[in-house]
Amino acid sequence: MGSVVTMEKKMAQQQWYKGAVIYQVYPRSFQDTNGDGIGDLKGIISRIDYIKSLGVDAIWISPFFKSPMKDFGYDISDYRDVDPLFGDLNDFDELIAQAHQRDIKIIIDQVLSHTSDQHQWFLDSREDKTNDRSDWYVWADAKPDGTQPNNWLSIFGGPAWQWEPRRGQYYLHNFFTEQPDLNFHNPDVRQAVLDNVEFWLKKGVDGFRLDAINFCYHDAQLRDNPAKPPEKRQGRGFSEDNPYAFQYHHYNNTQPENISFMQDIRTLLDKYPGTVSLGEISSEDSLATMAEYTAGGDKLHMGYSFELLTNDYSSEYIRTTVKTLEERMTEGWPCWAFSNHDVERVASRWSNNGEVNSEQCKMLTALLASLRGSVCMYQGEELGLGEASVAFEDLQDPYGITFWPNFKGRDGCRTPMPWHNDDGEQAGFSATKPWLPVDENHKRQTVSKQDSDSDSILNAFRHFMTWRKQQAILLEGDIEFINTPEPLLAFYRRFAGQTMLCVFNLAQEPASLNIEHTDIVQHTELNHHNGSLEKQTLTLPGFGCFYAAVS
């Protein structure tokens, strides 16, 4: 009997990610400790007890590796070292130790599909067509008229090909020109990338968030992407006036060969029990790709996409999106997010009038954390931070600078965390002018101010996460949606013979729902805008929530 219990406990420890709340830290903007205006690893360490107080299970840290910072760390020049902006490897070791002492897992970004153009691999590869790394990147000859090899486009605007005079060829870059794409058709590249991943496994990380993981392989025939009709041009994490939306991206990403690479990653992770992979997926059918990349137990542990990072805030859209994934992902495990470092903050994006509503923020936390799957919460989401207003002269993101004013880029969701109100301009983030300005509205939503307010968004977040940890049905249960009129979203969660009804009002006005065929056993009172039940009518106040055990 003892061995069976031990085996079950070991399995639970290895599947810690199921239902986990993962707190995303964007290190540049979290906490500056050395006075250069940029957050660092020591800053995360200094705030580790705050993160623990949130009741989260893991921290996902955006890139902190050596980089020229053309894309703020997503252009890596050395995968095995910390950029001096953020500290050094000793700081990272200390962060791992401090987090693990508090039973917090550490997940780090891995940007595998491309490197910086300052990476030694690329510096070697670009020199000529005969060196040892000549085919480590995607090189192609010009067309007879000198134009690009095909019609592929960069997400950040313009052709996905850049001319390199040393070789007399174009190289592929799905993102910025400073981010050349690796050639995964070369087995030496594939192995070198896996070796870099293992370096961090040996350091003790608990998992990886795999950036743009479906971009690793390209179509070896370099076939043109077909045109997309105007009515189909819907952005997923990129500006909808970006010409990138004008194509079906059938050939520059999400290739069949990528499946075996996902299996290689899983084989490596399986050598380090308890480590997990979370793939960021943005494809023509991201939900289908998420299901494919997490199927069979031999590929990714989890997948997440931009499907709930859009402007569509209807209950119908959320219900259809989650239901569609549930129907397709019969084996894998989903992870959902409403905000991250690439899109407008949800408190603004889904606001009725552009202004942050505290009750809506509380409801959105509860909704997100009640869906089947794991959860990514972006730093500041627990404070209800809205999108910051950044003047053009303060912009840092080249994406925003290029597309201004129609699209203002990603700086508005990346401004510094507001910690307290007693140091004026910088809200406790830094002793000097930060790399992006602290938003004036955020100075009224600081951690210290919300700490002392029992009704704050922050304390509601903590209260809900504490309660959720005790609900196995929310952590592991199945989900079944109920067809409800706007603005109500309702579903059942079921686990181990128990059923919970979850209902959310997505609007500011009260809404009612007839539940005459539902036998309520016990209604759970949370600390924000609970629904009330009279006879068979459930009434929810604006942005209200309702949880009840049903038979």
TALIN-V204785 format. One record per backbone hydrogen bond with DSSP energy under -0.5 kcal/mol. NH is the residue of the N-H (numbers start at 0). CO is the residue of the C=O. If there is no record, write none. Layout:
NH|CO + NH|CO
//
This chain:
4|0 + 5|1 + 6|2 + 7|3 + 8|4 + 9|5 + 10|6 + 11|7 + 12|8 + 13|9 + 14|10 + 15|12 + 17|14 + 18|16 + 19|16 + 21|19 + 21|374 + 22|20 + 22|57 + 23|21 + 23|376 + 24|22 + 24|59 + 25|23 + 26|24 + 28|25 + 29|26 + 30|26 + 31|428 + 32|30 + 38|27 + 39|30 + 40|85 + 43|39 + 44|40 + 45|41 + 46|42 + 46|43 + 47|44 + 50|46 + 51|47 + 52|48 + 53|49 + 53|50 + 54|51 + 55|50 + 56|20 + 57|20 + 58|104 + 59|22 + 60|58 + 60|106 + 61|24 + 61|59 + 65|77 + 65|80 + 67|74 + 68|74 + 71|68 + 73|70 + 76|65 + 77|65 + 80|77 + 82|63 + 85|82 + 86|82 + 91|87 + 92|88 + 93|89 + 94|90 + 95|91 + 96|92 + 97|93 + 98|94 + 99|95 + 100|96 + 101|97 + 101|98 + 102|99 + 103|98 + 104|56 + 106|58 + 106|104 + 107|206 + 108|60 + 109|208 + 111|109 + 111|210 + 114|179 + 115|75 + 116|177 + 118|115 + 119|76 + 121|118 + 122|118 + 123|119 + 124|120 + 125|121 + 126|123 + 127|123 + 133|130 + 135|132 + 137|180 + 138|136 + 139|169 + 142|146 + 145|142 + 153|157 + 154|173 + 156|153 + 159|151 + 161|170 + 163|168 + 164|162 + 166|163 + 167|163 + 168|163 + 169|139 + 170|161 + 171|137 + 172|159 + 174|178 + 178|175 + 180|171 + 181|112 + 182|135 + 183|181 + 183|215 + 185|182 + 186|184 + 188|185 + 189|185 + 190|186 + 191|187 + 192|188 + 193|189 + 194|190 + 195|191 + 196|192 + 197|193 + 198|194 + 199|195 + 199|196 + 200|196 + 201|197 + 202|198 + 203|199 + 203|200 + 204|199 + 205|105 + 206|105 + 207|275 + 208|107 + 209|207 + 209|277 + 210|109 + 210|208 + 212|209 + 212|279 + 213|279 + 214|211 + 215|212 + 218|250 + 221|218 + 227|245 + 231|228 + 232|229 + 233|231 + 234|232 + 241|238 + 244|241 + 245|242 + 246|243 + 247|225 + 248|246 + 249|247 + 253|213 + 257|254 + 258|255 + 260|256 + 261|257 + 262|258 + 263|259 + 264|260 + 265|261 + 266|262 + 267|263 + 268|264 + 269|265 + 270|266 + 270|267 + 271|268 + 274|271 + 275|205 + 277|207 + 278|301 + 279|209 + 280|278 + 280|303 + 285|282 + 288|284 + 289|285 + 290|286 + 291|287 + 292|288 + 293|289 + 294|290 + 294|291 + 296|293 + 297|294 + 299|292 + 301|276 + 302|332 + 303|278 + 308|305 + 312|310 + 317|313 + 318|314 + 319|315 + 320|316 + 321|317 + 322|318 + 323|319 + 324|320 + 325|321 + 326|322 + 327|323 + 328|324 + 329|327 + 332|300 + 334|302 + 335|373 + 337|375 + 342|339 + 346|384 + 347|344 + 348|344 + 349|345 + 350|347 + 357|355 + 360|356 + 361|357 + 362|358 + 363|359 + 364|360 + 365|361 + 366|362 + 367|363 + 368|364 + 369|366 + 370|366 + 370|367 + 373|333 + 374|19 + 375|335 + 376|21 + 376|374 + 377|375 + 378|23 + 380|377 + 382|379 + 383|379 + 383|380 + 384|379 + 387|411 + 389|387 + 390|388 + 393|390 + 394|390 + 394|391 + 397|395 + 400|396 + 401|397 + 402|398 + 403|399 + 405|402 + 406|402 + 412|409 + 413|410 + 416|28 + 418|416 + 418|426 + 419|426 + 423|420 + 425|422 + 426|423 + 428|425 + 434|36 + 442|438 + 442|439 + 443|440 + 444|441 + 446|417 + 447|418 + 449|445 + 450|446 + 451|447 + 452|449 + 453|451 + 455|452 + 459|455 + 460|456 + 461|457 + 462|458 + 463|459 + 464|460 + 465|461 + 466|462 + 467|463 + 468|464 + 469|465 + 469|466 + 470|467 + 471|469 + 473|470 + 474|470 + 475|471 + 476|471 + 476|472 + 477|493 + 479|491 + 481|489 + 483|481 + 487|484 + 488|503 + 489|481 + 490|501 + 491|479 + 492|499 + 493|477 + 494|497 + 497|494 + 498|549 + 499|492 + 500|547 + 501|490 + 502|545 + 503|488 + 504|543 + 505|486 + 505|503 + 510|539 + 512|537 + 514|512 + 514|535 + 517|514 + 518|516 + 519|517 + 520|548 + 521|548 + 523|546 + 524|522 + 525|523 + 530|544 + 531|538 + 533|531 + 533|536 + 536|533 + 537|512 + 537|535 + 538|531 + 538|536 + 539|510 + 539|537 + 542|506 + 543|540 + 544|528 + 545|502 + 546|523 + 547|500 + 548|521 + 549|498 + 550|518
//
